[in-house]
Amino acid sequence: MIKNLTNYSLVILGILFFFSNIKILPAQTPSDAIMMKKGELCLALIYDYGSWDQYWEGATLRGNENIGTLTRTSLNPMIAAGITDKIGVLIALPYISTKSSGGQMAGVNGFQDINLAVKAEILNQKLGKGKLALLATGAFATPATNYLSDYMPYSLGLGAPEGTLRGILQYKLDFGLYARVSLAHLWRGLTEVERDYYYNNGSYYTTLMDVPNAWNYNGVVGIWLLDESLKVEANYLAMTSTSGDDVRKYNMGQPTNKMDFGQVGGSAQYYFGESKGLGLLVYYSQMIQGRNMGKFTNLGLGLTYQFKVIK
């Protein structure tokens, strides 16, 4: 599917073999409440398969027989590091591929946006029969290649720089059950397109499109099982744009559109062996509401590996 899949897999597997005897701990992501210790490093490789055969034109759900089923796959290598016990950094660079089962338009593939994030633990306090944690994540993303953003629904991304500030609050009971909520604001910039006129609730004679800012909401209920070797979660994820226009009737979308969605899903991650260094992740999600975007169903599979680099 992706021409670099074999190369990425060989690199990751080689690193895993080299560090197979090093002590490790569960890894972190930009939106969870896990913090790695100082000097720890986590490597991850996640494959995602998403598809839709219906899309929201504004708030109206439609079928799209012109292109059939659209498929979007990604291979996402990520690295996370513990700078101190309270501060961690993350970097990711997804490789995207798009195609459809019908129509005359060709899909595209290539590297999308490079993502950099810094996460800090503000509070981790014993409270009753559990612990209350408060964290914050700041992130920045920018296109890694000169891909065409104004080629929806096949485009690799929005083609604009994006800054994110996220707050995370979690309460975890001593026996492993936890609930977590997070709220993030996304500031987006301009994307350059290959036309000098477009319509966005009015006529614009320019090659630049203003990508709407957005709010992101996330709620999670999960539990650690089997001596914290297995983590199981159910989640709800939503995004609401603060501005933007609607896709016009039977027309293609564009980066200025107001893109909203609500999505439900579940995931499980299992850590192997006594050291729990190698982890296997599986997840599923389904969009249940949306605006100006495809009604995606997503399946994912990933490998994670965390180890101590500096004592």
Secondary structure, 3 states (H helix, E strand, C coil): CCCCHHHHHHHHHHHHHHCCCCCCCCCCCCCCCCCCCCCEEEEEEEEEEEEECEEEECCEEEECCCCCCEEEEEEEEEEEEECCCCEEEEEECCEEEEEECCCCCCCCEEECEEEEEEEEEEEEEEECCEEEEEEEEEEEEEECCCCCCCCCCCCCCCCCCEEEEEEEEEEEECCCEEEEEEEEEEEECEEECCCCCEECCCEECCCEEECCCEEEEEEEEEEEECCCCEEEEEEEEEEEECCCECCCCCCCCCCCECCEEEEEEEEEEEECCCCCCEEEEEEEEEEEEEECCECCEEEEEEEEEEEECCC
